[in-house]
């Protein structure tokens, strides 16, 4: 086996046949971490063939047997939480204080949730008595070989959020990690095998977008579960439509945070900071448009600026560090260009941060660091307010009337998340009911537990992940009508 990271299919690490490798880079210092083998088309074919073969028996295994195996994987993930989290920190640049408490934990929780759900009857269909001697029963059947395509911001969590319901429902998966954060794929495949997941049930093919495109368009793929940008999602959905494949699309957002006039300013500032600086702003549900009442502007901004000192960049393994670099040089350049645009073209007021490199951290001078940035006096037509930046850039917008704030919050083609801060719970529910978003929060931001079904509205996605409804995306329905009367209603019967 070559020293570069192999693919994984049919229960084994496999060398790619493409002859191509690419590097995973440590975002904190810009140094290569590992060389990764890129899959060729024939490698993807082989991975899909192994998943197709494995489907025959995995789909027939009793749900409780699949559940038992997946729960073993949950135990291993939890035992190895810190080593997997440290790998994610090196690969993504996210502080260990996050990866060790969120990324693996929330992934393992979802695997546990779906393993228990299917064991507890989550795959049961319905029975309907039609007449005394006739009834309809329905079954939830797995789809077949599914493709999972992941983004780079929550690598192991995304891989688990896709594979958990997929495998629990009896499907098999070929998973492609983002080329920017590929390390977790092999780790997860090995953990599944160690737990007893049969060969071919979970497979990993690494590479760039072309590998994802070939995989998702493959005729033997029944479903594509995709997490990534809206523009890529549209291409993947179009290609899947050609083969009438099932799809789940978890795409980008430009989510609003509505601070209502009676909100506690401290709590509102905390919420806005969580919504913008966690994971250095590289969260799909980022609440980048922060709407505050005009009369609260001064109090909110002065408290926010004071609190920005709590954003601590530094050694990523130090539990005190809560702010890391961006994932890649390409992404750093994109985020900095948005910040420059905000200053030079949009003419927003730069309240904190900016496009300049932050003070160098020793040994990390070549990392992809950016300053957490706050813009004030923003208006709805600014590019920084309209487009997903996917970085630590908060825009403050003021409003007079709540109705106006709601209308402006909804005036976007995206609809991933939204949140409301207020002491008036009746008002909170009234406002939430009017927000066009699939994920909403009241007086909090960002928590996404296994029990909560999450998915975007409008161009932010199709379908949901997690919660009981999340399983429905991985099954198809079969209805059977049984008639015991022996009478076939037919216009062709003899009179
Ligand atoms: P991209 O759309 O660039 O990439 C996502 C994945 O798709 C990667 O694995 C990528 O490969 C692959 N890919 C690229 N082109 C194709 C193609 N033509 N066919 C199939 N696969 C392809 O997204 P990012 O990785 O930049 O992720 C950031 C985005 O993800 C943000 O917009 C964010 O909002 C969104 N996101 C949404 C979430 C949600 O739940 N709604 C959660 C997390 C992120 P490669 O990168 O290797 O080229």
Boltz pocket constraint, residues with backbone or C-beta under 6 A from the ligand:
constraints:
  - pocket:
      binder: B
      contacts: [[A, 149], [A, 150], [A, 151], [A, 152], [A, 153], [A, 154], [A, 176], [A, 177], [A, 178], [A, 179], [A, 180], [A, 207], [A, 208], [A, 209], [A, 210], [A, 211], [A, 212], [A, 213], [A, 214], [A, 216], [A, 227], [A, 228], [A, 229], [A, 230], [A, 232], [A, 233], [A, 235], [A, 236], [A, 249], [A, 250], [A, 251], [A, 252], [A, 253], [A, 283], [A, 284], [A, 285], [A, 388], [A, 390], [A, 416], [A, 456], [A, 460], [A, 461]]
      max_distance: 6.0
